[in-house]
Amino acid sequence: MSLHIVDLPPELLFQILRHLPGPDIGRVCQTCRKLREIGSVDSLWQIKCRIEYKYAVEGGLENSSYYKIYSKVLHKYGKSVGLWRRDRKVYGGLVWIRYDKEGIVGSELLAPLSPNVKESMRRFDLFNISLTSEDEVKVTCTAEVNGHPCSVKVKPKKGTCKYTCLDTSNHLYGDKKIDLKNDSSLIEVLNIWLDNERGSDGDNDMYHFTYYGRGMDFLKNIHTYKLKPLLIQPPVQDKDVPLQPGLFKGTYSAHGIEIMNAEYSQNFNTLTLTKITGDPNVPATKVSVKVDLLRPMVLTANQQESIDNLDGVDTAHIEPGTKLEPQPFVFPRNCSERSGFNPPKTCLFRYHAQGQIAGHGFRSPTWSPGHFVVFDEDTFGMIWLQLESFSLYSRVMEKYDFSKLAQEHELTR
Ligand SMILES: [Zn+2]
């Protein structure tokens, strides 16, 4: 006597189905009524949502079913969830797409205003994806109060995502409607933008508007965001590192605050800061700072008095792996610093480093010597010796669900 698969008890069929990829469950369940019944149990789709898309709702769904969420929202848009960098010339940008109850929300994350590098990131919502009461999926641009249609396209194999607003004519800036065809409306928006984006150090000018954030989008009527995945290095557990990798905000003098991705090389000899947002000199995606972890230093307070002293300092060779104690830190006399930084008397580590500098438009880029100074797990600085200036970096503390992309990063390493 032969046993057909549908003769198995329902609990066992359930277990078989839960190990199939979601789209295959649909196909298998078309074959007979018994399988169709088991395949329509919502707890099966709850499991699929969690395993395939890490989607879970605390307290359960209110208005929909996991099957609908899976088949209408996650199957098409689930791979958009995570952190992305915006593929925009010069400025770049950071976009965060996340689950929100029974849908998906996309936001641009902006650095805090200069010079307050320790403040939280600012968030500007771009779109949301949700189900209507008729179970249709709706993608809405949230740049105006009532919202209007836009499109989100994810290509998981290429690792890209594209967001396009289909109607910029009703976009608001603050509570001001932007009329792109009207010069005086644009000037008004420019003035509001300058008021909003001018940090308390008064730093800002016209090129900030044209190069940075949404200013350029307004003026040039840009309504497409091309996104590339942003890979954050997972926490380092089996090695002594001066600090954990991740996203940092850093002061870049007149350019304001820029966002950096700090990660270690495979052999842990180098720590690099790559720009997620950039400026007209060194644009996004370029490396800003390379720290030579094989060249730590221990300096006395006297050696740090001035930039000239630091520049010519003769540092003893320290064997890699030597356990270093906290050491004196003195802010050099002739070094400029704009963040109102209150320097501590000691630091944890200090290394030789190189910072990338260039003319406007990334002309003639060169590496310039510097000192990389770690104050604590979430704060470090870079003394640019030739520029006689100091950048302060502070960790992005918000928990932007890095887990999904971090895991993918691990797989591709
Ligand atoms: Zn729009």
Residues whose N, C-alpha, C, O or C-beta is under 5 A from the ligand:
A	BS01	ZN	C141 A143 C165 D167 T168
